[in-house]
Amino acid sequence: MAVTAALVKELREMTGAGMMDCKKALEATAGDMDKAVEFLREKGLAAAAKKAGRIAAEGLVSAKVEGNRAVIAEVNSETDFVAKNADFQTYVAEVVDQAMNTEATDINAFLAEPWTLDPSLTVEQKLSSMIAVIGEKLSIRRFAKVEGDAVVAYIHGGGRIGVLVEAKTEAGSDPAVTEALKNVAMQIAALRPRYISRAEVSADFQAKETEILRAQIMNDPKEARKPEKVINGMIQGRIAKEMKEFCLVDQIYVKAEDGKQTVGQYLEQVSKAVGSKLTVTKFIRYETGEGIEKREDDFAAEVAKQMGM
C-alpha cells in the first residue's frame, strides 16, 4: 500500500508521534495502520530506554478534587520548557485522572495497571510513548489521595508546588470551610510544616533534636560553661521554637492581621463561625523535583560543543 500524506496525518493524530516517525513507521509496515502503531510503540520503548540515565527533576505537580476525595501527582521532565508544553500538561492531567481511580497503593503497581484511556497499554507503556513524543525522559514519580469530610487541593507557581488538605467537620459543604482549608493549604505551600500538631512528633525525633542541640551548645565554649540546668532549659526552649515552625497548628497564620494568630486559633475561629469543629486530619505537600539531585549544565559550553567551537 502506498504511504500517503493522509495516512501519515491519521497516524500522527492517533499516536502524537512526529511526522517523519509516522512516515517511517508506515513505510516499514507497508501502510498497515495497526502494525505502524505497534512499530511506534516499540520505538517509544526504545527511546525511553536510551533516556533512562538522564535526570528528570523538572515537571509539574497537579491535583484534582471530586466530592470528598482528592488526588495529587508529580510527573517529572528533564527541562522546565517541557513543563510548559501543552501536550505534557494534558498528559499530566490524564495521569491525575488515572490516579484518582486507581486501587494501586504504590508507584510500581500504578505503572503496571491498564491505562484507562487505552487499555491496550499499561500506564508505563503510555509513559514510554509520551517520552517518544516529547523527546525527553519523563517520570511519574509519585501520587497520593485523601478522603474526608472536607478536602481541598491547591497548586502554586503553575505546578511547582501542590498541596492536599483533608479535614474532619460536620460543615463540610459550607463555603467557609472550603475557603479556610484553601488558606491552610496556601500556608502549607509557603511554610513547609512537617506535622499537623505536636501530638504527631515522635519521641525519637525529639530525642534526636535534643542530641543535636546539646552538641551545638557544647561546641560553643561560652555556652558549654553554663550549669546543666540552664543548658537543659536552653534546649527545651529551642525545641519549643522548632515545634512552632514544624507543626502546622502552632505556626503563625500567614494572613493573621495581628501577626500573632496561629493556624490552630484560626481554625477555632472558623469552627465557631460554621458551628462545627474544623480539624485538619491530613495534608500532603509535593514540590517538583524535591530531593532529586539536579544536573548543573554549562549551557554555553554545551552549545559551543554542538557547534564544534
Secondary structure, 3 states (H helix, E strand, C coil): CCCCHHHHHHHHHHHCCCHHHHHHHHHHCCCCHHHHHHHHHHHHHHHHHHCCCCCCCEEEEEEEEECCEEEEEEEEECCHHHHCCHHHHHHHHHHHHHHHHCCCCCHHHHHHCEECCEEEEEHHHHHHHHHHHHCCCCEEEEEEEEECCEEEEEEECCCCEEEEEEEECCCCCCHHHHHHHHHHHHHHHHHCCCECCHHHCCHHHHHHHHHHHHHHHHCCHHHHCCCHHHHHHHHHHHHHHHHHHHEHHHCECCCCCCCCCEHHHHHHHHHHHHCCCCEEEEEEEEECCCCCCCCCCCHHHHHHHHCCC
